[in-house]
Amino acid sequence: MSLLADAHVHFFATGYPGEARSPVPGAGREVAAYERIRTSSAVGDALVVGFAGADFASGNNDYIRTLAAERDWMHTTAYVAARGRPSAAMARAIFAAGHIGISIYAADTPAGRTVRDWPAEFWAECDRSGAVVSINATPEAVEQLAGLPSSAPDCAFLFAHLGLPGRYAVAPSAEVARRRLEPLLRLAEHPNCFVKISGLYAVAEPRTAYPYDAATPFVAACLRDFGATRCLWGSDFAPALEYVSFEQCRDLRQLGSLSVAARQLVMGDNLRRLLAARRR
């Protein structure tokens, strides 16, 4: 396996607080922990997903830009609140600050509708910059976002965590998984849409149930419809470390049937290709 590239990581000034109170890197230690991981797991570039939707994450957009200014392997997306109404001026400020895109969290149908109705001028600025748009959205929200890829064709839309299908104690059938992901799978017709094979712990019940058999049919559906050229691996550092090790985030049995070349696309080459396209 060649150098990896991580399509979904987080860094917070006060550290990720966690939900289950399991040990995760704390304030001032996240970057050092990830630097060690980069060495031990041969990770090159990383897409840092901004999140400022909770008190502990206040000011996260500025914080991750401060980190990235000194680390050329960090590529940042700025958090934009789903229920807001961003302007073209906001988009220009985001890209002027050095972010390569935006991150959106849409947990339900109303949030999806709000993002769908964001001003055309905001999306025009994103499109002009060839923005990477990282989206954490449930299938209900994705249903509302179906028009975005064609309205902003020069943006790359990256749907995180297998499209957030929910948590399962037992793997559903392939038919059930495809039906749950139908709004996301329909977007495979757009060449600027991608899926992150990330956050598999969020599909499992309990979340410590590595190797995440419950996620297998969802991974299979995404690989089938988007292909290995439009799926990207992401660790979800540091939140994932509350439940599993980084090695478990990296070593996914669900990718075992891929050829060496296809696996390398998912584990690194696809993200590097997207990043290279946005440097031109």
N, C-alpha and C positions, 0 to 999 in steps of 0.2 A: 504494500500500500504506500502510495506517495504521500506528499504533504497534505494534511487535512485542511479544511476551511469550515469554520463554525458559523452557521447562518442565524443563530439565535442565542445571544448572551446578554446578561444584564450586569450593571455595576451601579451601586448606590453609595452615596457619601456616608451614610450611617450604617451600611451593611443591610443585607436582606433580613428582615426580622423573623421570617418563617411563620408557619401556622401550627405546626406540631411540636415546636420547641426542640427539634432535633438540631444537632450542631451544624451550622453553616458558617462560612467565613464572615467575620464581623467587620465593624467599621475600621477602615484603613487596611484591611487584610485581603479584601476580595481580589484586587488587581495582582497582588503578590501571589496569591493562591493560583490564579489563572495563569500567571507567567510560569509557574512551576509546571502546571498542566500542559502548557504549550510545549515545553521542553520534553516532558515525559511522553506525551501523546503525539508529538510532531504536528501541532496545529499551527498553521500560518495565519491567514487572515481571519478576522471575526467580524460579524455584523452585530453591532451593539444596538439593542432595541431600547429606545427611550421609553420610560414609563413614569408618569407623574400623577397618576390617578389615586394616590393615597398619601396621607400625611408624611409617612416616612420617606416618600420619594419626591418631595417638593424640591423644585429646582433641578431635576434630573437632567434636563436637556443641556443646561449650562455645565453641569458637572461632567457629563460624558464627553463634551467637547473639550474641556480642560484636560481630561485624560488623553484623548485622541491627539491633541496637539503635540504630545511628546511620544506618541506610539503609532508608527505608520501602519501597524497591523490592525488597528481599530478603525472601523468605518461605522459612522453613527447615523441613526434615524431619530428624528425629533418627535416626541409625543405630541399629538394634537388631540384634544378632548373630543370624543365623538359627539357629545351633545352641544358643542359650541358651534360657532359659525365663522370659520377662518376666512381671512381676506387674502387678496393677492399680495398685499404688503407683508402679511405674516409669512407667506410662502417665500417671498424674496428674502426676508430676514433669516429664515431657517437655512436657506442655501448659502447666503452670504456668511453665515456663522461657520460653515464648513460641513454641515450635515449633508449626506447624500440622499436623504429621503425623509419620510415621515413614518410614524407608527400609530396605528389606530387600534383601539379596543372597543369592539361592538358586541355586547353580551346578549342582545335581544333584538326583537323586531323594531321597536321604536328607535333604538340607537342606530340600527342599520338604515332606517328611513332618513334619519337626520344626516348621516354621512352621504347618503344618496343625494340629498338636497343641498349639500354644500355649494357655495357659489361657483359657477362655471369659471370665473376668473381665477379662483384659487387652484382649481384643477389644471387650468391652462398654464399657470406658472410651474406647477409640478411637472406637467408634460414637457414644457420647454426645457426643464432641467434634467429630463430623463430620470425622474425620481424613482428610488426604490421605495415601495410602499409595503411595509410589513403590517399584516392585518391579523389580529387575534379576533376571530368572529365565529359565533355559533352558526349552524346551518340556517337558522331562522334569520339571522342578520345577513348572511351571505346572499340569501334569496333577494334581499333588498339592494344588494350591491352589484347585481348582474350587469348593469349598464356601464359601470365605470371602465372596464378594460377597453371597450371600444371608444369611449369618449376621451380617454387619455392613452392612446396607443404607444407612446414613447415611454410611459412609466412601466416598471416591472412590479406586478402585484404578487406578493409572497404571502400565502395563507399559512399561518403557523399552526403547529400542533394538530396536523391532520384534519383541520377544519373543526376542531373541538366538538366531536360527536357526542360527548358525554362519557360517563364512567360505567364500566361493565365488569361484573365479577366473573363472567364466562364469556368467551368469544362468541359473538353473534354469527349467524350464517352469512355467507358472502352476499346473499340477496338482501338480508336485513341491513348489512353494513352499507351496501350501495344505495339502498333506499334512503338511509339516514344522511348520506353524503351527497345526495342528488343535486342540491343547489351548487355545491362546489364542483362536482364532476362535470356539470354542464359547462363550466368555465374552461374546461380543457380545450375547447375549440378556439380559444384566444391564445395566440402564441406568447403573449406577454403576461400570462398567468402561471404561477408556480406554486408548489406545495412544499412546506417544510415538514420533513419527517422528524419531528421534535416533540418534546413533552409527552412521550408515550406513557409516562407515569400518570398523566392526567386522564388517560383513557381506562386505566385499570382500577379495580377495587379488590383489595386495598392498593394504595399507591406504591407500596413497597413490593408489589408482585412481579418483580423482574423474573423472567424475560418478557413480560407483558404480552402473554398470549392473547389477551382480550383485544389488543391493538392490531393483531395480525391481519384480520380481514380488511381493516381500514387502510393499512399500509398497502395491501395487495390491490385494493381498488384504486388508490392514488397512482401507484406504479403502472397499473394497466392503462388508465386513461390519460395521465400526463406523461408517462414514459420516464425512463431514467434520466433523460436530458432536462426534465423540468421538475425534478424533485431534489430537495436540498436537505442535508442533514444539519440538525441544530441540537446543541446540548441542553439548552435552557439553563445554563449556569447563571447564577448560583441557586435559584429556587429548586432545581431538581435535586441538588445535593442534600436537601432535607430528607429525601426518601431513598436515594440510590447514590452509588459512587459515580464519578465521572466515567470510569471505565465501563460501567453498565450503560450509561447514556450513549457511549460511543459504540459499544459492541452489540449491535442489534441483530438478533437472529432473523428478524423479518427480511433482512437484506441478503441472507445466505444463498438464495437461489440466483442472485444476480451474477453475471460474469464479472471477472476482475475489472474489466474496463468500465462496465456499467456501474459497478460499486464505486469506482473512483470518481465517476461523474457526480454521483449523489453525495459522496463524502467530501468533495472539495472542488472539483473542476468546474461544476456549474456555478457555484458562487464566485469563483475567480473570474469566470467569463463575464458574469454580470457586472462585477466591479471594474473589470478592464473596459467594458463598453461605456461605462459612465465616467471614465477618465479622459476619454477622447475629446 
